[in-house]
């Protein structure tokens, strides 16, 4: 099958014909119909996430059709449309897994990092970690729901019942979660890169009541802020923006170093916390919620062979919403 392969972090992806994978026990062989391009792909590509499987097929926002099932498969059959997320396997027995925190499993394996992902014509996935997708979403439109949406939803839950919600970095995750927040009756304040007029306009179109520079203050104190931009310097900036008792949620899997800041920014029972990965419960809740909002994803599609261009444009911030590969 055709695939784009990462041989070493930092090197351009290589087009290759590699063996078609066949499913083992409990696995599905999936013909890829669409695969989102996520910022985590950039972190793997750049070597910011250590020890990836090499050579590697990136991609963990996969929408496809089951072509073949392995032994002991019970949930899906050939012809079913499924979604494959970042979380690809957990041990099921550690203290994290048995307490409902499988996202923290020390032995977890992740799609497009430890397991070949969706920058290919086909992939294999553990059926236990695949999702049925809500009807009404095309393949490309559904792809961003599987990471930008799922982990963004977990970050929104971590923000608590905040009415005044700040969102830093208005890309794929933010444009989805802003819709959910507005559906829940929250007020959304969008923080974009200085000078990025298009991103600010996009945020306002999606229901934000204010959009401004990420390095500046909001018009009033926030109850919580979610940082989708992987910029550590935004942590103290967001702490300045939230009121006493407020929460700053760091939603990325990787972030540049957080600078030192004075204790008065944290004082007043403010909270800084991270969000790691996702659980299958997150997926079930979010994918049930998506058509109720209803979430509408903004996507730009690319041919599989143009994956490097999609990654480069994501890095440059030159996308409105999400990039999606369509083999």
C-alpha positions in Angstrom: 0.0 0.0 0.0 1.1 3.6 -0.4 2.1 5.5 2.7 4.2 8.5 3.8 6.9 7.4 6.1 9.0 9.3 8.8 12.4 7.7 8.9 14.0 10.2 11.4 12.6 13.2 13.2 13.2 16.4 11.2 13.6 14.7 7.9 10.9 15.2 5.2 8.3 12.4 4.9 9.2 9.8 2.4 6.6 8.4 0.0 6.8 4.6 -0.1 5.0 1.4 -0.9 4.9 -0.7 2.3 3.2 -4.1 3.1 -0.5 -3.9 3.7 -1.0 -4.7 7.4 -3.3 -7.5 8.3 -5.3 -7.6 11.6 -4.3 -9.8 14.5 -6.6 -10.9 17.3 -9.1 -8.1 18.3 -7.9 -5.8 15.5 -9.4 -4.2 12.4 -7.8 -3.5 9.1 -9.2 -0.1 8.0 -9.1 1.5 4.6 -8.3 5.2 5.4 -10.9 7.6 4.0 -9.5 10.7 5.8 -6.8 11.5 8.3 -6.5 14.8 10.2 -3.2 16.6 10.5 -2.7 17.4 14.2 -0.1 19.6 16.0 1.0 16.4 17.8 2.1 15.1 14.4 4.4 18.1 14.3 5.8 17.4 17.8 6.6 13.8 16.7 8.0 15.0 13.4 10.2 17.5 15.1 11.5 15.0 17.7 9.8 16.8 20.6 8.1 13.6 21.7 10.9 11.0 22.4 11.3 7.5 21.2 8.8 7.1 18.4 8.5 3.9 16.5 10.8 4.3 13.4 10.2 4.1 10.6 6.7 5.5 11.4 3.5 6.4 9.6 2.1 9.5 11.3 -1.6 10.3 11.8 -4.1 9.7 14.6 -7.3 11.4 13.5 -8.4 8.5 11.2 -11.7 7.9 9.6 -12.1 4.8 7.5 -14.0 1.7 6.6 -13.3 -1.8 8.0 -12.0 -4.0 5.3 -10.9 -7.1 7.3 -11.4 -8.2 10.9 -9.1 -10.3 13.0 -10.0 -13.2 15.3 -12.1 -12.3 18.4 -13.5 -9.1 17.0 -17.0 -8.5 18.3 -17.8 -4.7 18.0 -17.3 -4.0 14.3 -17.7 -5.8 11.0 -16.5 -5.3 7.5 -18.1 -2.2 5.9 -18.5 -0.3 9.2 -17.2 3.2 9.3 -15.0 3.8 12.3 -12.8 6.5 13.9 -9.3 5.8 15.3 -7.9 8.3 17.9 -4.6 9.0 19.5 -5.0 6.4 22.3 -4.4 3.1 20.6 -3.9 0.6 23.5 -3.6 0.4 27.3 -2.7 -2.4 29.6 -6.1 -2.4 31.4 -4.6 -3.6 34.7 -2.5 -0.7 36.2 -3.7 1.6 38.9 -4.5 4.2 36.3 -6.5 1.9 34.0 -8.6 0.4 36.8 -9.4 3.8 38.3 -10.8 5.2 35.0 -7.7 7.1 34.1 -6.4 5.0 31.2 -5.1 8.2 29.6 -2.3 8.0 32.2 -1.4 4.4 31.6 2.4 4.1 31.7 2.3 1.3 29.1 -0.1 3.1 26.7 0.6 3.0 23.0 -0.5 5.8 20.7 -1.6 5.9 17.1 0.9 7.6 14.8 3.6 7.4 17.5 4.0 3.8 18.7 1.6 2.4 16.1 1.5 3.2 12.4 -1.2 5.7 11.7 -3.3 7.2 9.0 -0.9 8.9 6.5 -1.4 5.8 4.4 -4.0 3.9 2.3 -4.8 1.6 5.2 -4.0 0.9 8.9 -4.7 -1.6 11.6 -6.2 -0.7 15.0 -7.4 -2.4 18.2 -11.2 -2.4 17.9 -11.6 -1.6 21.6 -10.1 1.8 21.0 -12.0 2.6 17.9 -15.2 4.7 17.8 -18.5 4.6 15.9 -18.9 8.0 14.3 -22.1 10.1 14.4 -24.0 10.1 11.1 -24.2 13.4 9.2 -20.5 14.0 9.1 -18.5 13.4 6.0 -15.2 11.6 6.3 -13.0 14.7 6.2 -15.4 16.7 8.4 -15.3 13.9 11.1 -11.5 13.5 11.2 -10.8 16.6 13.4 -13.3 15.4 16.0 -11.0 12.5 16.8 -8.2 14.5 18.5 -8.8 18.3 18.2 -12.3 17.6 19.4 -11.7 14.8 21.9 -8.8 16.3 23.8 -10.3 19.7 23.4 -13.4 18.4 25.1 -11.3 16.9 28.0 -9.7 20.3 28.4 -13.1 22.0 28.5 -14.3 19.6 31.2 -11.1 20.4 33.1 -12.0 24.1 33.0 -15.0 23.3 35.2 -18.2 25.4 35.0 -16.4 28.6 34.0 -18.8 31.1 32.5 -16.1 33.4 31.1 -13.8 31.2 29.2 -10.6 32.3 27.5 -9.1 30.2 24.6 -5.5 30.8 23.6 -4.5 29.7 20.1 -7.5 29.6 17.7 -6.7 26.5 15.5 -8.3 23.1 15.0 -9.2 22.3 18.6 -10.3 25.9 19.5 -12.7 26.2 16.6 -14.4 23.0 17.8 -14.5 23.7 21.5 -15.6 27.3 21.1 -18.8 25.9 19.5 -19.3 23.5 22.4 -18.7 26.3 25.0 -21.3 28.5 23.3 -23.8 25.6 23.2 -23.3 25.3 27.0 -24.0 29.0 27.5 -20.5 30.1 28.2 -19.0 33.4 27.1 -15.9 32.9 24.9 -12.9 35.2 24.8 -10.4 34.3 22.0 -6.7 35.1 22.1 -4.8 35.0 18.8 -1.3 35.7 17.7 -0.7 39.4 17.4 -1.5 40.6 14.0 -3.5 37.5 13.0 -6.6 39.3 11.9 -8.0 36.3 10.1 -7.9 34.1 13.2 -9.6 36.8 15.3 -12.4 37.2 12.7 -12.8 33.4 12.6 -13.2 33.3 16.4 -15.9 36.0 16.3 -17.7 34.2 13.5 -17.9 31.1 15.8 -19.5 33.0 18.6 -16.6 34.5 20.6 -17.8 37.8 22.1 -14.2 39.2 22.0 -11.0 38.5 20.2 -7.6 40.0 21.0 -3.9 39.6 21.2 -2.6 36.6 23.1 0.0 38.7 24.9 -2.6 41.2 26.2 -5.4 41.3 28.8 -9.0 40.4 28.2 -11.7 43.1 28.7 -12.7 41.5 32.0 -11.3 38.8 34.3 -11.8 35.2 33.2 -13.1 32.2 35.2 -10.9 29.8 33.2 -8.5 29.7 30.3 -7.5 26.9 27.9 -4.1 27.0 26.2 -4.1 25.2 22.9 -1.1 27.1 21.7 2.0 25.2 22.9 3.7 28.3 24.2 4.9 28.1 27.8 5.1 31.9 28.0 1.3 32.0 27.8 0.9 30.3 31.2 1.8 33.4 33.3 -0.1 35.5 30.8 -3.2 33.4 31.3 -2.8 33.4 35.1 -2.9 37.2 34.9 -6.1 37.0 33.0 -8.1 34.7 35.3 -9.8 35.8 38.5 -9.2 34.4 41.9 -10.2 30.7 42.0 -9.7 30.5 38.2 -8.1 27.6 36.3 -5.5 27.6 33.5 -5.7 24.4 31.5 -2.6 23.4 29.3 -4.2 21.3 26.6 -1.2 20.4 24.5 0.9 17.2 24.7 4.1 19.3 24.4 4.8 22.9 25.4 7.8 25.1 25.4 9.4 25.9 28.8 7.2 27.9 31.2 9.0 31.0 32.4 9.3 31.7 36.1 6.6 34.0 37.5 5.8 35.6 40.9 3.7 33.8 43.4 1.0 36.5 43.3 -0.1 35.3 39.9 -0.9 31.9 41.4 -2.2 33.1 44.7 -5.9 33.3 45.3 -6.4 29.6 44.7 -5.7 29.8 41.0 -5.0 26.4 39.4 -2.6 25.4 36.6 -3.2 21.9 35.2 -2.4 19.8 32.2 -4.5 17.5 30.1 -3.0 14.2 29.0 -4.4 12.2 26.1 -8.0 11.0 26.3 -10.1 8.1 27.6 -12.6 6.1 25.7 -15.3 7.7 28.0 -14.3 11.1 26.7 -14.8 9.8 23.2 -18.2 8.4 23.9 -19.4 11.6 25.6 -18.0 13.9 23.0 -19.1 12.1 19.9 -22.6 11.9 21.3 -22.6 15.6 22.0 -21.2 16.7 18.6 -24.4 16.3 16.6 -26.4 18.0 19.4 -24.4 21.2 19.3 -24.2 20.7 16.3 -20.4 21.0 15.7 -19.4 22.1 12.3 -15.7 21.6 11.5 -13.8 23.9 9.1 -11.4 21.7 7.1 -9.0 22.1 4.2 -8.3 18.9 2.4 -5.0 17.7 1.0 -3.9 14.8 -1.1 -1.9 12.2 0.8 1.2 13.1 -1.1 0.9 16.7 0.1 1.1 15.8 3.8 4.4 17.7 4.2 2.8 20.8 2.8 -0.1 20.4 5.3 2.4 20.1 8.2 4.3 23.1 7.0 1.2 25.2 6.8 0.1 24.0 10.2 3.5 25.1 11.6 3.1 28.5 10.0 -0.4 29.0 11.3 -1.7 29.3 7.7 -4.9 27.2 8.2 -8.5 28.1 9.0 -9.6 25.2 11.2 -8.0 21.8 10.4 -6.0 20.2 7.7 -7.2 16.8 6.6 -5.5 14.3 4.2 -7.7 12.4 1.8 -5.9 9.4 0.3 
